[in-house]
């Protein structure tokens, strides 16, 4: 990796295991952990090929796979990827830096119909690599495919910066919502879910 991610530099030791334990507990309690997957599922054809960029513990990838999609999850944190592999057989999970993403090198040369970037991933990439991350993700998505990005608006990466970085990465902003369940966007919203499209 060229630069350490904010996930490494801005969190306490043991944070990754805490995160794994948290989502295992939420799943055991029956929490709804599939909201992002439901939205992405509505944007793609049946049996789509989907990239879960910044997959974390694999919950979104697993929910998409359960809906019949072929999913590849990628995260820079080996602890999270190990948990994803253990908890969610089905999707393929890989350790890789999104800023340097090159999935053909892992035998994944076929383009994706969509990519999902959930869980505040864009706020945790290495500082200054946001545009590189979007560029590398876009390079793996087929023309007319979508990239869906969600993060808190208080995380230091404003939506205007996302829009500028997306355009520079060859993506076109198409929709913005305040939640994963499609509540209308407001300028004072605490969360932003943006649908970007790679032009045909």
C-alpha positions, 0 to 999 in steps of 0.5 A: 500500500502506498499510504496507510488508510485512516482506518489504520492511522485514526483508530485505536489498536484492536479497533478491527476486532471490535468492529468484527465483534460488533457486527457479529453481535448485531447479526446474532440479535437479528438487526437489519444489516441488509439495507445497502444491499436492498438498494443496490439490488434494485439498481442491477439486473438479476444475477449481476456481478457486484464489487463490494469495495471496502467490504469490511466484515462482508455483510453487504456482500453476503446479502447481495449474494443471497439475492443471487448476485456474484460478489467480490469483496475487497478490503485493506484490513486483513482482520476484516477480510478474515472475518468475512471469509469465516462468516459469509461463504459464497462471495470471494473476499480479497485483501487489497488497497482500493487506491491501487485496485487491480482485480485482474491480477487476482483473476477477476478480469470480468467487469462489474455491473455495479460497485457499492462503497458503503460503511463510510469507506470514503472517510477511511481511505488514505488522505488525498487518495479519494479520487484515486479510489474512485478512479480504480473502482470505476475502472472495474465497472462496465460502461453504464454500470453504477457505483453507489457510495454512502458516508456520513456528511460529518466525516471530513469529505463533503459531497461537493468533493465527492462529486468533483472526484467522481467526475474526474474518475469518469463517473456521472453523479445521477442521484443522491439520497439522505439514507439507504432507504431512499429518503430525499436528500437535504443539504443538512442531511447527516448522511449521503448516498450517491448513485454514480454512473459510468457513461455508456 
